């Protein structure tokens, strides 16, 4: 699983919970979620997979 700098220390279960909450979200909810992160921390962490 590729993680961002913002999620690199989150446990897998927490990430799965976020994904579950967002899967039925509308565009505005997803936009608010994305904007809640610092853009400078959105780089990838670790090995690249599935590129």
BELCORVEN-V628867 format. One record per residue. N is the residue number from 1. RES is the residue in one small letter. D_LAST is the distance of its C-alpha to the last C-alpha in whole Angstrom. Layout:
n=N res=RES d_last=D_LAST
n=N res=RES d_last=D_LAST
This chain:
n=1 res=x d_last=11
n=2 res=x d_last=10
n=3 res=x d_last=13
n=4 res=x d_last=14
n=5 res=x d_last=17
n=6 res=x d_last=20
n=7 res=x d_last=19
n=8 res=x d_last=18
n=9 res=x d_last=22
n=10 res=x d_last=22
n=11 res=x d_last=23
n=12 res=x d_last=20
n=13 res=x d_last=23
n=14 res=x d_last=24
n=15 res=x d_last=20
n=16 res=x d_last=21
n=17 res=x d_last=24
n=18 res=x d_last=22
n=19 res=x d_last=20
n=20 res=x d_last=23
n=21 res=x d_last=25
n=22 res=x d_last=22
n=23 res=x d_last=22
n=24 res=x d_last=25
n=25 res=x d_last=25
n=26 res=x d_last=26
n=27 res=x d_last=25
n=28 res=x d_last=27
n=29 res=x d_last=26
n=30 res=x d_last=23
n=31 res=x d_last=23
n=32 res=x d_last=26
n=33 res=x d_last=24
n=34 res=x d_last=21
n=35 res=x d_last=24
n=36 res=x d_last=25
n=37 res=x d_last=23
n=38 res=x d_last=23
n=39 res=x d_last=21
n=40 res=x d_last=21
n=41 res=x d_last=20
n=42 res=x d_last=17
n=43 res=x d_last=14
n=44 res=x d_last=12
n=45 res=x d_last=14
n=46 res=x d_last=13
n=47 res=x d_last=11
n=48 res=x d_last=7
n=49 res=x d_last=6
n=50 res=x d_last=4
n=51 res=x d_last=0
